[in-house]
Amino acid sequence: MRFSSGEKVSSEESRLDLLISKATGASRSWSKSQIKEGKVKVNGEEMIKPSFKVSVGDVFSWPEFKEDSKIREIGHVDFDVVYEDDFLAVIEKPWGVVCHSGAGTKGLTLAEGLKHRFGELPGEEGREGLVHRLDRGTHGLMLVSKKEKTHSDLQEMIRNREVKRTYFAIVSGTSLNLPATISTKIGRHPKNRKKFTTRVEEGRDAVTHIRSTNEGDHFSLVELNLDTGRTHQIRVHLSESGFPIVNDDLYSGRRAKRESAEIDWKGFALVAKRLQFVHPETGKDCIFEASIPKQLSAFAEKVGLPL
């Protein structure tokens, strides 16, 4: 499928991502990605919220779209199954695996690997089974839905903060004057479209709870819990507080980049360590813990932060 950039006057009140998808014939996931990357405009103004309500008479525009005629294949993708039943699974995603397709994505994604492993799954096209996501450079636990009702139940539980997601990170710096809670708006960076920032007038609410657990040689170990799951949320909150995550070059300052220069592993010092929730079908309390990559354990030991 291919189409040129264009614009249209809306004849209905609807979400922006739905209107872009209907006008172009492209998938919802493509429409959302283009909006979030700042490539879609409403009445001449850049709009980065896929859920933005377009009014009758508003003019919205979109970029050129080119898609290979070849259908994306499914196949084996590295991840471990920590738990599985008829309704859901808990998996451990390693560093380097992309959760779903986006602009410039090459190779198989986690979503395609999930279909290969579990068969047909519920959810949005290209993101089947995914209840939430982790960045490519983050290792750790993820929930996967296997039934339509379970999918909607789990998403609702996350919105209602009924799924406790605990992370830990090794950050650059030892004077941890971090607040117990960081509550901000987060939006796409106005100059670097790969980044997000709290320095925005409009954005989505983001709440991160932080607990310092140990200090080592120029580095510290922190535990984090999320009330929300915004893109790059932990990375942004820690970096803009002055404590960037080790090996996260996108959000690190010069000093942190120098400190990470001799690291030979390709991933952030950030692990989605624990998932805790009540099973939506059985009512049982569920607690799962992720393993720690060997390279990260070795680094932590080296800087005085044994895990």
N, C-alpha and C positions, 0 to 999 in steps of 0.2 A: 504494500500500500504506500502511496506517495501523494502528497498534496502540498501546494504552495502556501506561504503565509497568507493570512487573510483577516477580515474583520466582519462582524455581523451585528445588527441591531437586535437586541433581545425582544422577543414577543411574549415572553413569560417571565415570571419570577421564579428563580431556581438557583441552586448552587452553581458556582462558577465552573467547577471541574465537570459537572454533568453537562453543562451547556457546551463546553469545549469538546467533550467526547461526542456529543450528539452532532455538533457542527462539522466535525472532522472525520468521524468514524473510527477514531483512535481509541485505545483502551483508557479506562479510568486511571490506571496507574501511570500511563504516559502523561495524561492531562495533569494529574497531580504533580508529577515531577517537573513539568514545564512551569507550572504556576509557582512552585516552591523555589525554582531557580530564577524567578523574576523575569521570565520570558513572555508572560501574558499581561495584557493591560486591559483596564476597564476605564472607559472614557478618557483614554490617554495616560492614565496613571498606572504605574506598576502595582500589581496586586499579588501577594505571596500567600494568601489564605485560600486553599482549595474550597473551603466551606463558605466563602464569601457569598452573600445573597445578592444576585444581580437583579435589578428591577427592570420592569418593562420600559423599553426605550433606551436603556444603557447600551453603549457600544463596547463590545469586547473583541480583542484581537489575539491571534496566536501565531507562533513561528512555523516555519516550514517543517514538514515531517517526512522522513524517509525511513522506510522499514524494509529489510530484506524479505523477499518472498519466502525464504526458507523458514519453516516453523522451528522455534527453539526446541531442542531436544531435552529430554530428561535423562538423568544418568547418575552414577555414583558420585556423591559429594561427601567429603570427610566430616563426620560428626558421630558422637556416641549417643546411644539411647540409654538414658539413665532409668527411665520408667516408662511403661506402656500398658494401656488397657484398651478396651473397646471405644473409649470416648476421647482420650487425650494421651499425649506423650510429653515427657520432659526430656529434652536433649541437651547435650553439651556441645556448643559451637566453638571450634578452634579459631585461633587467629587466622586472618586472611580470607575467610569465607564471607562473601557478600550475601545478605539475606534475600534480596530480590533485585530484579532487573531495574536499571535506571539508565540515564544518559551515559553512554560510554562504557557500559558494563560488558565485560568480555568473559567468556567461559560460563560454566554452569553456576547457578546460584543455589543457596540453601533451599529455596522454595522448590526448585526443580529436583534437588536431591531428596526432599521430603516426599514428593510424588513418586519418585523411583523406589523409595523405601516402603512407603505406606499405601500407595495407590491413590485413588481419587480422594481429595480433601476439600473441605468447605472453605469459603473465603473469596476475596477479590481475585480476579484473573491476574496471574503472575505472582500472587502472594498467598496462594492456597495453603491453609494450615497455620499460617503465621498469626499469632495473637498479638505479638509485640515484636520488636526488632532489637538487634544489637549492631553497633558499627562494625565494619570490617576488621578493625584492629582490636576489638574487645573479645576476650575469651569468656565463656561461661554458659549459664543455664538459660534455656528458653522454653516457653510453653508452646505446645502444638495441639491444635484441635483436630479431631477426626470425625466429628458429627456437627451438623448445622446448628443444632440447639446448643451444644457444648461451646461452639465457636462464639455465639452471641452471648452466652452466659459468662464465659471467661472475659470477653471484652467489657461487659458490664461490670464484672467484679473488679477489673483493673480501674475502670472509671470511678468506681465507688471506693477505691483504695482498700479492697479486700484481698488483694494479692500483695504480700510483703516481699519486696525485692531488695536484697542486701548485696552491696558491692564492696570491694575493697580496692584501694589504689595506693601505689607508691608515688609520692609527689616530691618535687624538688623543693628543698627548704626545711628548716628545723624549728623556726619560731612560729609555731602553729597558732596564730591568733585568729583562727577561723571561727566564725560564729557557729552556734549549734544548728541553726537553720538559715538557709539562704532562700529567700522568696523574691523572685523577680519576674519581669517579662523577658521572653527570649524571642528573637526574630533573626532573620537573615542579615548578615553583615552588609552594610550599604556599599562597601568598596570591594570586599573579597567575597564573591558569591559562594565559595566553598565553605565559608565559616558562618557561625552564628554568634550572636552577641546579646548581652543584656542592655546595651546602650541603644535602645530603640524606644521610640514614642509609642509604637503599637507592636504588640507581639502576643504570644500565648503565655499564660501563667506557668511558672516552673518553680517547684518547691523541692529542695534537697536538704536532708538532715545529715549532719556530719559529726563524727566522733573520732578524735585523735586517739590512736591506740598505742603508738610507739614512735620514738625518734631514734634515728641512726646517724651515720656519718653523712651529713649534708642532705639527708632524705628523711621522709616521715611516712608512716603507714596510717591511713585513715579508713574508717568504715563509713559507708554511705547508704542511706535509705531514701527511696524516691516516693513522693506523693504523686508526681506526674512523670511522664516519660517523653519529654520533648527531645527532638533531634540534638545530639551533642550536649545534652543538659549538664551531665557531670563534668565533662571536659571544659565547658564554658564557665561554669560556676567556680571550679577550682582554679582555672587559669586566670580569670579576672579577679580572683581574690589574692593572686600572687603566688599560687602554689600549683604550677602546671604538672600534669601527669607525665611521668618519665616515659620517654620515647614517643611522645605525641607531638611531632614536629609542627603540625598545623597550629597548635595553640601554645607552643613553647616559646619563651624568650630566648635570647642569645645564650645566656648562661645555661639554661636547661638543655639547649641543643648541644652545647659543648660537653655537658655532663653525659649526654646520651650517645656521644660520638663513637665510643668504643663498644657499644652494645651490639651484639651480633644476632639479635632476634627481631623479627618484624612483627611487632604488635605493641599495643599500649600496656603499661603496667597497671592494667585495670581488669578486674575479674568480676563477672556477675556471679557472686559466690553462693548465694542462698535464695531459694524460692520457698515461700510458705503460704499455703492457702487451704481452704476447705474445698474438697472435691465437689464440683457442682452436681454430680449425679449420685454419688454414694454418701456424701456428707462427712466423709472421713477427713481428719486433719492430715495434711501432707506437708512434709518438710524434706527438701532435697538440697544437697551440697555439691558444689563442683570441685573437681580436682584442680591443682595448680600446675601450670606448665613448668617443666623442669628448668628451663632457662630462667624463668622469673624467680623460682625458688632459689636458684644459685645466685642470682643478682641480689636478692633480698638478704641472703646470708652474708654476702660480700660487704654490704653496706650497713651491717649490724641490725637488720630487721628480719630475723628468722620467722618464717611463716608457720 
